[in-house]
């Protein structure tokens, strides 16, 4: 099974771990589940879609150097909305 397929098939267990990690951070100790999971599923789905999308050798090279367009743009949007921007850094 490819990573993207695993992510899609296991969204809820991944979110449970996400929430557990978020709760271990200083701001997360006082947050409810909704706040802890803020945009987490959207980020997982966007990452999986990006992994499954076909790409040329040039696109793959650009992405490996941090010069991708679509997916990193999505993450930047989430970074401005997400309470735990550290997750975005770890995913990207």
Secondary structure, DSSP 8 states (H G I E B T S, - for coil): --HHHHHHHTHHHHHHHHHHHHHHSGGGGG--HHHHTTTHHHHHHHHHHHHHS---HHHHHHHHTT--SHHHHHHHHHHHH-S-HHHHHHH-
